[in-house]
Amino acid sequence: MSKKDETPESTASGTGSWTSKAALAGAAIGSAAVAAGLLYASRRKERAEKAKTAALPATPPETD
């Protein structure tokens, strides 16, 4: 057995290293957070616009 066989392979090259997996997970979490923030903001904007347009008229319509 040679010394080369006894030493573990370096995973710092990026393939299969835990840092690349952690970076990928962080990117996924970050993009999900951005998407959730955009959805929240758009819903809040829609509710605010709906509240402005749904105001009751000053005089109610006449009915017979």
C-alpha positions in Angstrom: 0.0 0.0 0.0 1.5 3.3 -1.0 1.2 6.6 1.0 -1.1 8.0 -1.7 -3.7 5.3 -0.9 -3.7 6.1 2.8 -4.4 9.8 2.6 -8.0 10.9 2.1 -8.9 12.9 -1.0 -9.3 16.6 -0.6 -12.9 17.7 -0.9 -12.0 21.4 -1.1 -12.3 21.2 -4.9 -16.1 21.8 -4.5 -17.4 18.5 -5.7 -19.2 16.8 -2.8 -17.9 19.2 -0.1 -20.3 20.3 2.7 -19.6 23.9 2.0 -21.0 23.7 -1.5 -24.1 22.0 -0.1 -24.4 24.6 2.6 -24.1 27.4 0.0 -26.8 25.8 -2.2 -29.1 25.4 0.8 -28.5 29.0 1.8 -29.3 30.2 -1.7 -32.5 28.2 -1.7 -33.6 29.6 1.7 -32.7 33.1 0.7 -34.6 32.9 -2.6 -37.6 31.5 -0.7 -37.5 34.4 1.7 -37.4 36.9 -1.1 -40.3 35.3 -2.8 -42.3 35.3 0.5 -41.5 38.9 1.0 -42.7 39.8 -2.5 -46.0 37.9 -2.0 -46.6 39.6 1.3 -46.0 43.0 -0.1 -48.2 42.5 -3.1 -51.1 41.1 -1.0 -50.7 44.1 1.4 -50.8 46.5 -1.6 -53.9 44.8 -3.0 -55.7 45.0 0.4 -54.8 48.7 0.7 -56.1 49.5 -2.8 -59.3 47.5 -2.2 -59.9 49.4 1.1 -59.7 52.7 -0.7 -62.1 51.8 -3.5 -64.7 50.0 -1.2 -65.7 53.2 0.6 -69.4 53.7 1.1 -71.1 56.4 -0.8 -72.1 59.6 1.1 -75.8 59.1 0.4 -77.3 55.6 0.1 -79.1 54.8 -3.2 -82.8 55.2 -3.1 -85.0 52.2 -3.2 -88.7 51.8 -3.6 
